[in-house]
Amino acid sequence: MHKIERLLQTLAPEGVEFKTLEEVFEIKNGYTPSKNNPEFWKNGTIPWFRMEDIRENGRILKDSIQFYQCFLLGEWCKKNTNVSGFASVDMTAFKKYKFPIPPLEIQQEIVKILDAFTELNTELNTELNTELKARKKQYQYYQNMLLDFNDINSNHKDAKIKSYPKRLKTLLQTLAPKGVEFKKVGELFKRNKGINITAAQMKELHSEIGKVRIFAGGATKADINYKDISKKDIINCESVIIKSRGNIGFEYYNQPFSHKNEIWSYSSKTNQMLVKFLYYYLSNNQDYFQKLAQSSSVKLPQLSVSDTDEYEVPIPPLEIQQEIVKILDQFSILTTDLLAGIPAEIKARKKQYEYYREKLLTFKPLTPHKEVKK
């Protein structure tokens, strides 16, 4: 910034000239050739593009301060858009938009700084997204390894071969030296039915202070008051909710809740398996259940109750389950923090970049009584 300030004091001590768009540029409207005439579109030599072809994708004004000034012009357009009918900008006002024309040496220095900032920002975003993907991949790897008991049953030495955390490896070798038993979900857990409620009713009953959560498919949910639901329909124990339609998913919940009748949930009826362990195991096999749902005869992917009731799950000793849940909880917290933190970091960097870009492109205009030297 110091060099820019010195250049401004030397080359533009009284300010810089401002000109309107129509003074500097020839402004033309676009044209879309008729798509009914194939001759316009085959073997053409004239470039033609739509807005979506260039939005955030290209840099035609390479090495030009105009490229960066267009971002400020874009902000002006957003604030001066006519939204009645098709969103548009008043061309008369657009043509009168004024922008600064500092001396070329100042322009070149600003472009140099902003180019470096842009490159640094891009590299940082790439690194942050790469880090996020790597952590998610690492989490998936450990989840697969920790919840795979088939190999242990087929090869009792597997617990020694796999790179388990030290404590878990000791527990497996001590408590399950010969492998683990498998049982059906329906044998281990009580299946809970849902309630008859529509999306409109959920929306109407939703309250910011509601204590009973109602789940529907996907991410749809509502928090309602106790007075708005029958006591017998409230599930008060930790459960795994089966999102059985469309995008198949599983959700662990340990507060008072209920759900629509097209989905179901499982709560414990024996002391053989932790509910949280079941949640992790089913979630780890989400792809299997999604394919199973897509193989059903109905248009929308749909699981049947028997698909989960009859599904066999491993039953390692409770101490092993507790250790696995503890490890996966820690990984889940880390991944959640990264999912929240990395986009926030990218957003902060973008805001910082936009601040400096606007600062670099803001100039003091020449005072009216001063003549511009030609």
TINUDO-738379 format. One record per residue (C-alpha): x, y, z. Coordinates in pm, whole numbers. Example, Ala and Ser with C-alpha at 12.3 -4.5 7.8 and 13.67 -1.06 7.14 Angstrom:
# residues 2
<ropa><u>1230</u><v>-450</v><w>780</w></ropa>
<ropa><u>1367</u><v>-106</v><w>714</w></ropa>
# end
This chain:
# residues 374
<ropa><u>0</u><v>0</v><w>0</w></ropa>
<ropa><u>292</u><v>238</v><w>73</w></ropa>
<ropa><u>410</u><v>228</v><w>-289</w></ropa>
<ropa><u>58</u><v>302</v><w>-415</w></ropa>
<ropa><u>34</u><v>597</v><w>-175</w></ropa>
<ropa><u>371</u><v>734</v><w>-295</w></ropa>
<ropa><u>266</u><v>696</v><w>-660</w></ropa>
<ropa><u>-63</u><v>874</v><w>-590</w></ropa>
<ropa><u>118</u><v>1161</v><w>-415</w></ropa>
<ropa><u>362</u><v>1190</v><w>-707</w></ropa>
<ropa><u>143</u><v>1122</v><w>-1011</w></ropa>
<ropa><u>-203</u><v>1224</v><w>-890</w></ropa>
<ropa><u>-164</u><v>1462</v><w>-596</w></ropa>
<ropa><u>-490</u><v>1644</v><w>-681</w></ropa>
<ropa><u>-692</u><v>1325</v><w>-738</w></ropa>
<ropa><u>-778</u><v>1128</v><w>-1051</w></ropa>
<ropa><u>-1017</u><v>1187</v><w>-1336</w></ropa>
<ropa><u>-1347</u><v>997</v><w>-1347</w></ropa>
<ropa><u>-1525</u><v>910</v><w>-1670</w></ropa>
<ropa><u>-1854</u><v>744</v><w>-1751</w></ropa>
<ropa><u>-1875</u><v>401</v><w>-1913</w></ropa>
<ropa><u>-2016</u><v>546</v><w>-2235</w></ropa>
<ropa><u>-1722</u><v>787</v><w>-2260</w></ropa>
<ropa><u>-1466</u><v>508</v><w>-2251</w></ropa>
<ropa><u>-1642</u><v>201</v><w>-2393</w></ropa>
<ropa><u>-1866</u><v>118</v><w>-2684</w></ropa>
<ropa><u>-2164</u><v>-52</v><w>-2518</w></ropa>
<ropa><u>-2364</u><v>-305</v><w>-2720</w></ropa>
<ropa><u>-2655</u><v>-533</v><w>-2640</w></ropa>
<ropa><u>-2630</u><v>-906</v><w>-2702</w></ropa>
<ropa><u>-2809</u><v>-1113</v><w>-2963</w></ropa>
<ropa><u>-2924</u><v>-1475</v><w>-2964</w></ropa>
<ropa><u>-2945</u><v>-1634</v><w>-3311</w></ropa>
<ropa><u>-3254</u><v>-1845</v><w>-3374</w></ropa>
<ropa><u>-3198</u><v>-2203</v><w>-3265</w></ropa>
<ropa><u>-3459</u><v>-2314</v><w>-3518</w></ropa>
<ropa><u>-3206</u><v>-2246</v><w>-3792</w></ropa>
<ropa><u>-2922</u><v>-2502</v><w>-3760</w></ropa>
<ropa><u>-2706</u><v>-2305</v><w>-4006</w></ropa>
<ropa><u>-2648</u><v>-2047</v><w>-3733</w></ropa>
<ropa><u>-2503</u><v>-2307</v><w>-3495</w></ropa>
<ropa><u>-2304</u><v>-2554</v><w>-3708</w></ropa>
<ropa><u>-1936</u><v>-2504</v><w>-3795</w></ropa>
<ropa><u>-1947</u><v>-2143</v><w>-3676</w></ropa>
<ropa><u>-1644</u><v>-1917</v><w>-3642</w></ropa>
<ropa><u>-1788</u><v>-1637</v><w>-3427</w></ropa>
<ropa><u>-1773</u><v>-1690</v><w>-3047</w></ropa>
<ropa><u>-2114</u><v>-1673</v><w>-2874</w></ropa>
<ropa><u>-2180</u><v>-1725</v><w>-2507</w></ropa>
<ropa><u>-2448</u><v>-1703</v><w>-2241</w></ropa>
<ropa><u>-2409</u><v>-1539</v><w>-1900</w></ropa>
<ropa><u>-2365</u><v>-1877</v><w>-1729</w></ropa>
<ropa><u>-2076</u><v>-1956</v><w>-1966</w></ropa>
<ropa><u>-1866</u><v>-1670</v><w>-1830</w></ropa>
<ropa><u>-1996</u><v>-1603</v><w>-1479</w></ropa>
<ropa><u>-1702</u><v>-1658</v><w>-1237</w></ropa>
<ropa><u>-1527</u><v>-1863</v><w>-1506</w></ropa>
<ropa><u>-1303</u><v>-1641</v><w>-1710</w></ropa>
<ropa><u>-1073</u><v>-1343</v><w>-1718</w></ropa>
<ropa><u>-1096</u><v>-1172</v><w>-2053</w></ropa>
<ropa><u>-948</u><v>-841</v><w>-1932</w></ropa>
<ropa><u>-617</u><v>-1000</v><w>-1836</w></ropa>
<ropa><u>-358</u><v>-768</v><w>-1681</w></ropa>
<ropa><u>-608</u><v>-482</v><w>-1681</w></ropa>
<ropa><u>-742</u><v>-277</v><w>-1393</w></ropa>
<ropa><u>-1077</u><v>-290</v><w>-1575</w></ropa>
<ropa><u>-1103</u><v>-655</v><w>-1472</w></ropa>
<ropa><u>-1103</u><v>-562</v><w>-1104</w></ropa>
<ropa><u>-1317</u><v>-252</v><w>-1151</w></ropa>
<ropa><u>-1584</u><v>-476</v><w>-1302</w></ropa>
<ropa><u>-1633</u><v>-632</v><w>-956</w></ropa>
<ropa><u>-1727</u><v>-289</v><w>-819</w></ropa>
<ropa><u>-1949</u><v>-232</v><w>-1120</w></ropa>
<ropa><u>-2114</u><v>-567</v><w>-1047</w></ropa>
<ropa><u>-2193</u><v>-454</v><w>-692</w></ropa>
<ropa><u>-2344</u><v>-134</v><w>-831</w></ropa>
<ropa><u>-2561</u><v>-339</v><w>-1068</w></ropa>
<ropa><u>-2689</u><v>-554</v><w>-778</w></ropa>
<ropa><u>-2797</u><v>-241</v><w>-592</w></ropa>
<ropa><u>-2958</u><v>-86</v><w>-900</w></ropa>
<ropa><u>-3149</u><v>-380</v><w>-1043</w></ropa>
<ropa><u>-3508</u><v>-342</v><w>-1156</w></ropa>
<ropa><u>-3677</u><v>-654</v><w>-1015</w></ropa>
<ropa><u>-4022</u><v>-599</v><w>-1164</w></ropa>
<ropa><u>-4068</u><v>-884</v><w>-1411</w></ropa>
<ropa><u>-3730</u><v>-994</v><w>-1551</w></ropa>
<ropa><u>-3442</u><v>-859</v><w>-1342</w></ropa>
<ropa><u>-3252</u><v>-594</v><w>-1536</w></ropa>
<ropa><u>-3039</u><v>-283</v><w>-1497</w></ropa>
<ropa><u>-3146</u><v>56</v><w>-1633</w></ropa>
<ropa><u>-2908</u><v>107</v><w>-1927</w></ropa>
<ropa><u>-2927</u><v>487</v><w>-1910</w></ropa>
<ropa><u>-2800</u><v>486</v><w>-1551</w></ropa>
<ropa><u>-2553</u><v>208</v><w>-1635</w></ropa>
<ropa><u>-2392</u><v>416</v><w>-1909</w></ropa>
<ropa><u>-2352</u><v>706</v><w>-1665</w></ropa>
<ropa><u>-2167</u><v>492</v><w>-1409</w></ropa>
<ropa><u>-1838</u><v>667</v><w>-1334</w></ropa>
<ropa><u>-1509</u><v>499</v><w>-1262</w></ropa>
<ropa><u>-1160</u><v>636</v><w>-1196</w></ropa>
<ropa><u>-878</u><v>653</v><w>-1450</w></ropa>
<ropa><u>-554</u><v>674</v><w>-1251</w></ropa>
<ropa><u>-219</u><v>705</v><w>-1433</w></ropa>
<ropa><u>-105</u><v>382</v><w>-1602</w></ropa>
<ropa><u>183</u><v>329</v><w>-1359</w></ropa>
<ropa><u>-64</u><v>327</v><w>-1070</w></ropa>
<ropa><u>-297</u><v>94</v><w>-1259</w></ropa>
<ropa><u>-11</u><v>-149</v><w>-1322</w></ropa>
<ropa><u>90</u><v>-152</v><w>-954</w></ropa>
<ropa><u>-270</u><v>-212</v><w>-840</w></ropa>
<ropa><u>-312</u><v>-497</v><w>-1089</w></ropa>
<ropa><u>17</u><v>-649</v><w>-970</w></ropa>
<ropa><u>-97</u><v>-641</v><w>-605</w></ropa>
<ropa><u>-447</u><v>-775</v><w>-676</w></ropa>
<ropa><u>-313</u><v>-1048</v><w>-904</w></ropa>
<ropa><u>-81</u><v>-1166</v><w>-626</w></ropa>
<ropa><u>-363</u><v>-1149</v><w>-372</w></ropa>
<ropa><u>-596</u><v>-1342</v><w>-606</w></ropa>
<ropa><u>-336</u><v>-1614</v><w>-663</w></ropa>
<ropa><u>-266</u><v>-1644</v><w>-290</w></ropa>
<ropa><u>-638</u><v>-1660</v><w>-213</w></ropa>
<ropa><u>-691</u><v>-1933</v><w>-474</w></ropa>
<ropa><u>-401</u><v>-2139</v><w>-339</w></ropa>
<ropa><u>-531</u><v>-2108</v><w>16</w></ropa>
<ropa><u>-882</u><v>-2215</v><w>-83</w></ropa>
<ropa><u>-740</u><v>-2515</v><w>-270</w></ropa>
<ropa><u>-527</u><v>-2616</v><w>30</w></ropa>
<ropa><u>-818</u><v>-2582</v><w>272</w></ropa>
<ropa><u>-1053</u><v>-2787</v><w>54</w></ropa>
<ropa><u>-783</u><v>-3050</v><w>2</w></ropa>
<ropa><u>-734</u><v>-3069</v><w>379</w></ropa>
<ropa><u>-1108</u><v>-3114</v><w>430</w></ropa>
<ropa><u>-1127</u><v>-3394</v><w>173</w></ropa>
<ropa><u>-826</u><v>-3568</v><w>327</w></ropa>
<ropa><u>-975</u><v>-3555</v><w>678</w></ropa>
<ropa><u>-1312</u><v>-3683</v><w>558</w></ropa>
<ropa><u>-1136</u><v>-3965</v><w>372</w></ropa>
<ropa><u>-935</u><v>-4046</v><w>685</w></ropa>
<ropa><u>-1252</u><v>-4052</v><w>895</w></ropa>
<ropa><u>-1422</u><v>-4285</v><w>644</w></ropa>
<ropa><u>-1120</u><v>-4516</v><w>646</w></ropa>
<ropa><u>-1120</u><v>-4549</v><w>1025</w></ropa>
<ropa><u>-1496</u><v>-4589</v><w>1038</w></ropa>
<ropa><u>-1479</u><v>-4873</v><w>784</w></ropa>
<ropa><u>-1194</u><v>-5040</v><w>970</w></ropa>
<ropa><u>-1347</u><v>-5007</v><w>1317</w></ropa>
<ropa><u>-1686</u><v>-5142</v><w>1209</w></ropa>
<ropa><u>-1568</u><v>-5431</v><w>990</w></ropa>
<ropa><u>-1607</u><v>-5751</v><w>1191</w></ropa>
<ropa><u>-1644</u><v>-5989</v><w>899</w></ropa>
<ropa><u>-1268</u><v>-6025</v><w>859</w></ropa>
<ropa><u>-1224</u><v>-6091</v><w>1228</w></ropa>
<ropa><u>-1473</u><v>-6378</v><w>1209</w></ropa>
<ropa><u>-1304</u><v>-6531</v><w>905</w></ropa>
<ropa><u>-952</u><v>-6479</v><w>1036</w></ropa>
<ropa><u>-904</u><v>-6457</v><w>1412</w></ropa>
<ropa><u>-558</u><v>-6311</v><w>1365</w></ropa>
<ropa><u>-706</u><v>-6009</v><w>1189</w></ropa>
<ropa><u>-719</u><v>-5807</v><w>1511</w></ropa>
<ropa><u>-340</u><v>-5834</v><w>1525</w></ropa>
<ropa><u>-293</u><v>-5741</v><w>1157</w></ropa>
<ropa><u>-515</u><v>-5432</v><w>1139</w></ropa>
<ropa><u>-377</u><v>-5101</v><w>1261</w></ropa>
<ropa><u>-629</u><v>-5061</v><w>1542</w></ropa>
<ropa><u>-570</u><v>-4808</v><w>1819</w></ropa>
<ropa><u>-371</u><v>-4978</v><w>2095</w></ropa>
<ropa><u>-651</u><v>-5003</v><w>2354</w></ropa>
<ropa><u>-904</u><v>-5135</v><w>2102</w></ropa>
<ropa><u>-659</u><v>-5394</v><w>1973</w></ropa>
<ropa><u>-604</u><v>-5520</v><w>2329</w></ropa>
<ropa><u>-979</u><v>-5539</v><w>2391</w></ropa>
<ropa><u>-1040</u><v>-5736</v><w>2070</w></ropa>
<ropa><u>-763</u><v>-5983</v><w>2147</w></ropa>
<ropa><u>-880</u><v>-6024</v><w>2507</w></ropa>
<ropa><u>-1262</u><v>-6014</v><w>2479</w></ropa>
<ropa><u>-1323</u><v>-6144</v><w>2126</w></ropa>
<ropa><u>-1029</u><v>-6371</v><w>2037</w></ropa>
<ropa><u>-1252</u><v>-6598</v><w>1826</w></ropa>
<ropa><u>-1457</u><v>-6329</v><w>1654</w></ropa>
<ropa><u>-1802</u><v>-6185</v><w>1730</w></ropa>
<ropa><u>-2163</u><v>-6299</v><w>1696</w></ropa>
<ropa><u>-2403</u><v>-6146</v><w>1442</w></ropa>
<ropa><u>-2776</u><v>-6094</v><w>1503</w></ropa>
<ropa><u>-3067</u><v>-5929</v><w>1324</w></ropa>
<ropa><u>-3156</u><v>-5571</v><w>1415</w></ropa>
<ropa><u>-3512</u><v>-5678</v><w>1491</w></ropa>
<ropa><u>-3388</u><v>-5922</v><w>1756</w></ropa>
<ropa><u>-3191</u><v>-5655</v><w>1940</w></ropa>
<ropa><u>-3403</u><v>-5342</v><w>1909</w></ropa>
<ropa><u>-3762</u><v>-5230</v><w>1944</w></ropa>
<ropa><u>-3900</u><v>-5073</v><w>1627</w></ropa>
<ropa><u>-4103</u><v>-4757</v><w>1688</w></ropa>
<ropa><u>-4390</u><v>-4649</v><w>1462</w></ropa>
<ropa><u>-4444</u><v>-4290</v><w>1356</w></ropa>
<ropa><u>-4741</u><v>-4055</v><w>1372</w></ropa>
<ropa><u>-4980</u><v>-3933</v><w>1106</w></ropa>
<ropa><u>-4872</u><v>-3574</v><w>1042</w></ropa>
<ropa><u>-4832</u><v>-3370</v><w>723</w></ropa>
<ropa><u>-4554</u><v>-3131</v><w>627</w></ropa>
<ropa><u>-4805</u><v>-2844</v><w>649</w></ropa>
<ropa><u>-4901</u><v>-2945</v><w>1004</w></ropa>
<ropa><u>-4535</u><v>-2969</v><w>1103</w></ropa>
<ropa><u>-4477</u><v>-2618</v><w>973</w></ropa>
<ropa><u>-4785</u><v>-2485</v><w>1152</w></ropa>
<ropa><u>-4697</u><v>-2648</v><w>1486</w></ropa>
<ropa><u>-4328</u><v>-2560</v><w>1479</w></ropa>
<ropa><u>-4214</u><v>-2348</v><w>1772</w></ropa>
<ropa><u>-3873</u><v>-2200</v><w>1850</w></ropa>
<ropa><u>-3918</u><v>-2321</v><w>2208</w></ropa>
<ropa><u>-4071</u><v>-2659</v><w>2117</w></ropa>
<ropa><u>-3930</u><v>-2950</v><w>2321</w></ropa>
<ropa><u>-4043</u><v>-3242</v><w>2103</w></ropa>
<ropa><u>-3872</u><v>-3284</v><w>1767</w></ropa>
<ropa><u>-4069</u><v>-3433</v><w>1478</w></ropa>
<ropa><u>-3862</u><v>-3591</v><w>1199</w></ropa>
<ropa><u>-3965</u><v>-3637</v><w>838</w></ropa>
<ropa><u>-3760</u><v>-3747</v><w>536</w></ropa>
<ropa><u>-3428</u><v>-3583</v><w>452</w></ropa>
<ropa><u>-3343</u><v>-3285</v><w>671</w></ropa>
<ropa><u>-3707</u><v>-3190</v><w>734</w></ropa>
<ropa><u>-3795</u><v>-3151</v><w>1100</w></ropa>
<ropa><u>-4005</u><v>-2941</v><w>1338</w></ropa>
<ropa><u>-3992</u><v>-2868</v><w>1710</w></ropa>
<ropa><u>-4336</u><v>-2872</v><w>1871</w></ropa>
<ropa><u>-4480</u><v>-2829</v><w>2220</w></ropa>
<ropa><u>-4593</u><v>-3116</v><w>2442</w></ropa>
<ropa><u>-4954</u><v>-2997</v><w>2427</w></ropa>
<ropa><u>-4960</u><v>-3055</v><w>2050</w></ropa>
<ropa><u>-4879</u><v>-3427</v><w>2058</w></ropa>
<ropa><u>-5023</u><v>-3725</v><w>2241</w></ropa>
<ropa><u>-4802</u><v>-3850</v><w>2524</w></ropa>
<ropa><u>-4811</u><v>-4207</v><w>2390</w></ropa>
<ropa><u>-4661</u><v>-4089</v><w>2059</w></ropa>
<ropa><u>-4351</u><v>-3936</v><w>2218</w></ropa>
<ropa><u>-4034</u><v>-4147</v><w>2218</w></ropa>
<ropa><u>-3825</u><v>-4059</v><w>2523</w></ropa>
<ropa><u>-3522</u><v>-4285</v><w>2481</w></ropa>
<ropa><u>-3216</u><v>-4266</v><w>2257</w></ropa>
<ropa><u>-3293</u><v>-4407</v><w>1915</w></ropa>
<ropa><u>-3177</u><v>-4447</v><w>1558</w></ropa>
<ropa><u>-3417</u><v>-4291</v><w>1307</w></ropa>
<ropa><u>-3439</u><v>-4463</v><w>969</w></ropa>
<ropa><u>-3490</u><v>-4214</v><w>682</w></ropa>
<ropa><u>-3642</u><v>-4477</v><w>455</w></ropa>
<ropa><u>-3744</u><v>-4282</v><w>143</w></ropa>
<ropa><u>-3551</u><v>-4094</v><w>-126</w></ropa>
<ropa><u>-3200</u><v>-4034</v><w>5</w></ropa>
<ropa><u>-3166</u><v>-4308</v><w>264</w></ropa>
<ropa><u>-3009</u><v>-4195</v><w>588</w></ropa>
<ropa><u>-2980</u><v>-4263</v><w>961</w></ropa>
<ropa><u>-2995</u><v>-4020</v><w>1251</w></ropa>
<ropa><u>-2909</u><v>-4071</v><w>1617</w></ropa>
<ropa><u>-3126</u><v>-3877</v><w>1863</w></ropa>
<ropa><u>-3145</u><v>-3882</v><w>2242</w></ropa>
<ropa><u>-3411</u><v>-3619</v><w>2325</w></ropa>
<ropa><u>-3795</u><v>-3650</v><w>2322</w></ropa>
<ropa><u>-3909</u><v>-3696</v><w>1962</w></ropa>
<ropa><u>-4144</u><v>-3859</v><w>1716</w></ropa>
<ropa><u>-4153</u><v>-3895</v><w>1338</w></ropa>
<ropa><u>-4382</u><v>-3927</v><w>1040</w></ropa>
<ropa><u>-4540</u><v>-4268</v><w>993</w></ropa>
<ropa><u>-4357</u><v>-4343</v><w>667</w></ropa>
<ropa><u>-4028</u><v>-4374</v><w>856</w></ropa>
<ropa><u>-3939</u><v>-4570</v><w>1170</w></ropa>
<ropa><u>-3687</u><v>-4578</v><w>1449</w></ropa>
<ropa><u>-3513</u><v>-4829</v><w>1676</w></ropa>
<ropa><u>-3461</u><v>-4809</v><w>2050</w></ropa>
<ropa><u>-3295</u><v>-5066</v><w>2273</w></ropa>
<ropa><u>-3487</u><v>-5367</v><w>2407</w></ropa>
<ropa><u>-3182</u><v>-5568</v><w>2519</w></ropa>
<ropa><u>-2849</u><v>-5480</v><w>2677</w></ropa>
<ropa><u>-2647</u><v>-5642</v><w>2400</w></ropa>
<ropa><u>-2582</u><v>-5339</v><w>2179</w></ropa>
<ropa><u>-2541</u><v>-4965</v><w>2226</w></ropa>
<ropa><u>-2786</u><v>-4757</v><w>2024</w></ropa>
<ropa><u>-2500</u><v>-4529</v><w>1915</w></ropa>
<ropa><u>-2305</u><v>-4832</v><w>1794</w></ropa>
<ropa><u>-2604</u><v>-4939</v><w>1580</w></ropa>
<ropa><u>-2624</u><v>-4586</v><w>1438</w></ropa>
<ropa><u>-2259</u><v>-4589</v><w>1333</w></ropa>
<ropa><u>-2285</u><v>-4938</v><w>1187</w></ropa>
<ropa><u>-2594</u><v>-4861</v><w>978</w></ropa>
<ropa><u>-2450</u><v>-4525</v><w>866</w></ropa>
<ropa><u>-2132</u><v>-4697</v><w>753</w></ropa>
<ropa><u>-2344</u><v>-4918</v><w>526</w></ropa>
<ropa><u>-2557</u><v>-4635</v><w>387</w></ropa>
<ropa><u>-2456</u><v>-4716</v><w>27</w></ropa>
<ropa><u>-2587</u><v>-5072</v><w>67</w></ropa>
<ropa><u>-2925</u><v>-4948</v><w>190</w></ropa>
<ropa><u>-2947</u><v>-4682</v><w>-83</w></ropa>
<ropa><u>-2894</u><v>-4946</v><w>-355</w></ropa>
<ropa><u>-3145</u><v>-5172</v><w>-182</w></ropa>
<ropa><u>-3403</u><v>-4891</v><w>-180</w></ropa>
<ropa><u>-3340</u><v>-4814</v><w>-546</w></ropa>
<ropa><u>-3402</u><v>-5176</v><w>-640</w></ropa>
<ropa><u>-3761</u><v>-5155</v><w>-512</w></ropa>
<ropa><u>-4040</u><v>-5146</v><w>-770</w></ropa>
<ropa><u>-4163</u><v>-4797</v><w>-672</w></ropa>
<ropa><u>-4035</u><v>-4482</v><w>-845</w></ropa>
<ropa><u>-3902</u><v>-4316</v><w>-529</w></ropa>
<ropa><u>-3629</u><v>-4522</v><w>-358</w></ropa>
<ropa><u>-3793</u><v>-4692</v><w>-60</w></ropa>
<ropa><u>-3677</u><v>-4928</v><w>214</w></ropa>
<ropa><u>-3918</u><v>-5176</v><w>365</w></ropa>
<ropa><u>-3930</u><v>-5249</v><w>737</w></ropa>
<ropa><u>-3787</u><v>-5596</v><w>676</w></ropa>
<ropa><u>-3479</u><v>-5445</v><w>506</w></ropa>
<ropa><u>-3361</u><v>-5316</v><w>842</w></ropa>
<ropa><u>-3537</u><v>-5562</v><w>1077</w></ropa>
<ropa><u>-3366</u><v>-5856</v><w>906</w></ropa>
<ropa><u>-3030</u><v>-5687</v><w>861</w></ropa>
<ropa><u>-2754</u><v>-5862</v><w>1055</w></ropa>
<ropa><u>-2518</u><v>-5660</v><w>1270</w></ropa>
<ropa><u>-2209</u><v>-5766</v><w>1471</w></ropa>
<ropa><u>-2232</u><v>-5782</v><w>1850</w></ropa>
<ropa><u>-1886</u><v>-5724</v><w>1996</w></ropa>
<ropa><u>-1865</u><v>-5709</v><w>2377</w></ropa>
<ropa><u>-2004</u><v>-5384</v><w>2520</w></ropa>
<ropa><u>-1662</u><v>-5260</v><w>2628</w></ropa>
<ropa><u>-1545</u><v>-5285</v><w>2266</w></ropa>
<ropa><u>-1860</u><v>-5109</v><w>2143</w></ropa>
<ropa><u>-1800</u><v>-4828</v><w>2391</w></ropa>
<ropa><u>-1441</u><v>-4783</v><w>2274</w></ropa>
<ropa><u>-1542</u><v>-4777</v><w>1905</w></ropa>
<ropa><u>-1822</u><v>-4526</v><w>1972</w></ropa>
<ropa><u>-1578</u><v>-4308</v><w>2168</w></ropa>
<ropa><u>-1327</u><v>-4306</v><w>1880</w></ropa>
<ropa><u>-1592</u><v>-4237</v><w>1615</w></ropa>
<ropa><u>-1748</u><v>-3961</v><w>1825</w></ropa>
<ropa><u>-1409</u><v>-3790</v><w>1841</w></ropa>
<ropa><u>-1361</u><v>-3822</v><w>1464</w></ropa>
<ropa><u>-1715</u><v>-3696</v><w>1406</w></ropa>
<ropa><u>-1654</u><v>-3385</v><w>1618</w></ropa>
<ropa><u>-1328</u><v>-3317</v><w>1432</w></ropa>
<ropa><u>-1496</u><v>-3355</v><w>1092</w></ropa>
<ropa><u>-1789</u><v>-3136</v><w>1195</w></ropa>
<ropa><u>-1550</u><v>-2865</v><w>1317</w></ropa>
<ropa><u>-1362</u><v>-2881</v><w>987</w></ropa>
<ropa><u>-1684</u><v>-2865</v><w>786</w></ropa>
<ropa><u>-1779</u><v>-2550</v><w>975</w></ropa>
<ropa><u>-1432</u><v>-2401</v><w>1010</w></ropa>
<ropa><u>-1297</u><v>-2431</v><w>657</w></ropa>
<ropa><u>-1591</u><v>-2259</v><w>480</w></ropa>
<ropa><u>-1575</u><v>-1990</v><w>751</w></ropa>
<ropa><u>-1202</u><v>-1942</v><w>686</w></ropa>
<ropa><u>-1262</u><v>-1922</v><w>310</w></ropa>
<ropa><u>-1541</u><v>-1669</v><w>366</w></ropa>
<ropa><u>-1316</u><v>-1458</v><w>592</w></ropa>
<ropa><u>-1035</u><v>-1460</v><w>334</w></ropa>
<ropa><u>-1281</u><v>-1361</v><w>60</w></ropa>
<ropa><u>-1410</u><v>-1073</v><w>272</w></ropa>
<ropa><u>-1053</u><v>-960</v><w>344</w></ropa>
<ropa><u>-968</u><v>-977</v><w>-27</w></ropa>
<ropa><u>-1278</u><v>-776</v><w>-123</w></ropa>
<ropa><u>-1194</u><v>-515</v><w>140</w></ropa>
<ropa><u>-844</u><v>-457</v><w>0</w></ropa>
<ropa><u>-969</u><v>-469</v><w>-359</w></ropa>
<ropa><u>-1224</u><v>-195</v><w>-287</w></ropa>
<ropa><u>-963</u><v>9</v><w>-97</w></ropa>
<ropa><u>-717</u><v>-14</v><w>-387</w></ropa>
<ropa><u>-981</u><v>86</v><w>-640</w></ropa>
<ropa><u>-1115</u><v>386</v><w>-446</w></ropa>
<ropa><u>-970</u><v>720</v><w>-553</w></ropa>
<ropa><u>-1015</u><v>1084</v><w>-468</w></ropa>
<ropa><u>-1177</u><v>1258</v><w>-767</w></ropa>
<ropa><u>-1026</u><v>1571</v><w>-912</w></ropa>
<ropa><u>-1177</u><v>1887</v><w>-768</w></ropa>
<ropa><u>-1415</u><v>2057</v><w>-1017</w></ropa>
<ropa><u>-1205</u><v>2373</v><w>-1060</w></ropa>
<ropa><u>-895</u><v>2178</v><w>-1157</w></ropa>
<ropa><u>-832</u><v>2119</v><w>-1525</w></ropa>
<ropa><u>-713</u><v>1780</v><w>-1640</w></ropa>
<ropa><u>-382</u><v>1807</v><w>-1822</w></ropa>
<ropa><u>-395</u><v>1642</v><w>-2160</w></ropa>
# end
